Amino acid sequence: MKIAIAGASGRMGRMLIETVLDDTDAELVGALDRPGAPQLGQDAGAFLGKTTGVVLTDDIERVFADADFLIDFTRPEGTLVHLEAAVRHNVKMIIGTTGFDDAQKAQLRAAGEKVGIVFAPNMSVGVNVTMKLLEFAAKQFAEGYDIEIIEAHHRHKVDAPSGTALAMGEVVAKALGRDLKDCAVYGREGVTGERDPSTIGFAAIRGGDIVGDHTVLFAGIGERIEITHKSASRLSYAQGALRAARFLAGRDTGFFDMQDVLGLR
């Protein structure tokens, strides 16, 4: 699989590069970064002490000309630029970017009619299995339990709540027959009054180097159930992204997520 990485000098980008280089089925053919990035011109494997022959560049056309897949964990505005180039070059995309609004998500879905796309706010196999557990749990705790979602990430994360927390909220809301847009509560302050039992609460913690912790709390009278996933490394996200690339290898078009990749529908 000829794979290019977007955001190649970032924390996730470097993990993706390392994972691709270690995978016998994958070949690193491109490393894309933002214009002005100080690492431009360096070998993509320099941070590992390796020479790959792939140089970090901001030349989108050059990167897409050589690739069959682009893995993108960047920002919405950058991902949408890459998406347009992917359609032109017939390059499949694995997108782990978070922070899209509804209109931007519609653009991703529309592009799936022209190229293969896997879009998921979290590529971890463990997180996506957790989503299925949450679907089951929500149906059992539909009455008499308050639902809160708590997430924690490193100090550099720029969006909140995390895409994974929102996806968990959507899974729970759907299982309960609700629309998350109507029942989500994002943070509390001051005299809020008693808790509305139909709501799903979110709390976001930012600090240090926390990779990603997510807990969904079902709080009843006399008991509480917590379903938690904790990431100790970004490796699980990178491995999931490669699994998504293998899934797309046999599909020319279509818009998929990790539930499709893992056969969890």
N, C-alpha and C positions, 0 to 999 in steps of 0.2 A: 504494500500500500504506500503510494507516494504522498506523504503528508507534509503540509506546511503548518506552522504555528503562528498565530497572531499574538501580539503582546509578548514577544519572545524574551524581552529582558526583565519582565515582571516575575513575581514569586511563582504564580501559577504557570506562566510561560516557561520558566526554567524547569519546573517539574515535568511539564509535558515534553520538553526537549529530551530530558534525561530518560523518560519512560519510552519515548519513541526510539531513541538510540539503543536501548536495552532490549527492544522487542525484535525478534527474528523475522516477523511478518511485515514490519514497517520500515520505511526508508524516509529519513528527514530530507526534504528537498527545498524547503523554504523557511525563513525566519523573518517575520514581518514585525516592524515596530513603528512607533509614531515618529513623524518628522521632528528632527531636533534631538532625539534620544541620544544620550552620550555614548551608548554602546554601538551605534551604527558603524558598520565597517568591520566590526570584530567577528571572529569566528563564533558560530552559535554554540560550540562546545567549549569555548574558552573558560567558562566558569567551572567546568569539570576537569580542566587540564587536558582536553581532547581537541584534536583537529578534525573537523568534519568536512571541511570544504564548502560549507554553507555559511554565508555571511549575513549578518543582520542588516536588513535594508528597509527603507520606507517606500520602495518601488513596488506598488501593488500589482501592476501589470506583469512585472518580471516574476514575482512569486506565483501568481495564478497560472502563468504559462507552463510551469513545470509540475504543478500539483494536481492530484486527483481528489484530495481532501484538504479542507482547512479546518483546524480546530481553533475555536475563538472563545476565550474567556476574558473579554476586554470590557468595554463600556458600550451602551446602546448606540450612541452616535457613530462610533467606530465600526461596530458590527454591521450596521446598516450600509455603510460604505462598502465594506467587504462583501456583503450580501449581493449588492448590485454587480460587483465584479465577478462573483461566483456564478451568477446567472449567465453573464456574458461569456465566461470561459468554461461553462459546464463543469464546475467544480462543486463537489458535495461538501456540505458544511455540518460540523458538529458544534453546536452553540451552547456554551455554559454561562454566557453573560446574563446578569440579572439587572433589574431596574427598568425594564421595558414598560411603556404604558400600553393601553389597549390598542391604540392605532398602530403602534410599532409591532405589536404581536401579530396584528392582522397582516402586516407586510411580510413577516416571516412565513405565515401560513400560505400567503399567495405565492411566495417564491417556491414553496414546496410543489407547486404544479409544474415547475420547470426543472428543478434539481432536487436531489435527495437531501433532506435536512432532518437532523435529530436536534431538538431543542429541549433542554431540561435545566431548571435552575440548580439542580444538583445531580451530578453524574455518578455519585457513589452508589454501588450496588446495595450497601447496607441501608442508606437513606431510602432508596426506592422500595426495598422490602418493608421498611418501617411504615411507608405510606400505606401499604396494604394492611398492616396491623392496625393503623389508625382508622382506616375505613371500617374494619370489623368492630373495633372498640367503640367507635362513635355510635354505631347502630345499637349496641348493647347499653350504652349510657345516655340514651336520648332523653330520658326523663330523670330529673332529680340530681343532675351533675352539672356543675359549672365548668366551663372549658377555658383554659388559659394556655397560651403558647409563649414560652420563654426561650429566647435565643441569645447566644453570646459569640462575638467575633473579635478579631484583632483591631487594634486602634486605627488601622489604615482603611478599613472598609467604609465606603462612602454612601451606601444606601441602607435604609432601615424601614421596616423590618427586612430581614434577609429574604431573598427569593425563595429559599427553602422553607422558611417559616410561613410565608404567604401560601406556598404550594400545599403545605400541611393544613393550613386553615381552609383552603379550597376543598381539599379531600374531605375534611371533617364536615364542613358546611354542606357539601353535596350529599354526603351520607345521611345527613339530618334533614334533607329537603329544603335547605336554606340557600340564600345567595350571600356569599361572603361580603359583598359590597354593602349589603344592608345590615349586617349583624356584627361587623368587625369594630372593635374599640382599640385604638392605638394609644396606649399610655393613659395614665390618670393623674390628676392633680387637683388639689383643693377639695371642696365639699362636693362630692360626686353623687351623693345619694346612694341608696341601696343598689346592689348589682342587678342588672336586668338579666334574668336567667336565659334569655334567648340569644345573648351576645357571645362572641368569641373574643377574648382579650389577647393583646399582644404586648410583650415587653422586650426591649432590646438592650443588650449590654455590650459595651465596646471597651476593650482594654488589652494591653500587652500584645502577645503573639497568639491569642486563642485562634485556632484554625476554624473551628465551627462546632458549637454545641447547640442542640435543639431538644427541648422537652415540651411535650404536650401533657398538660395536667387535667385530669378529670376529677374534680373535687366534689364529693358527695357528703352526706351527713354520716359521720362515723367512719368514713374511709376516704382514701384518695388513691388514684391510680396514676402513675407517671410512666410515660413511654418516652425514652430518651435515646438519642443517638449522639455520640461524641466522636469528632474527627481529631486524631492525633497527628495526622499528616495529610498533605494534599495529594499523596500518592493514590489514594482511593479514587479521587476525582479524575486523575489522569488515566488510571487503568480503566475506569468506566468509559472515558472518552474514546479510548482505543477499541473497547468492546462495541461502542456505537459505530465506529468506523467500519468494523467488520460486518456489522448488521447492514450498513448502507452499501457495502461492496456489491451486493446482488440486487440493488434497487436503483433505478435511474432517477425516479422522482418520488415524491411523497413527503409528508410532514409527520414526523414521529417524535415520541419522547422515550424516556428510559423504561417506562412501563412496557412499551412495545418491544424495545430491545431485549428486555429480560423475560418477555412472555408472561407478564403479570396481569394482562387484561382479563 
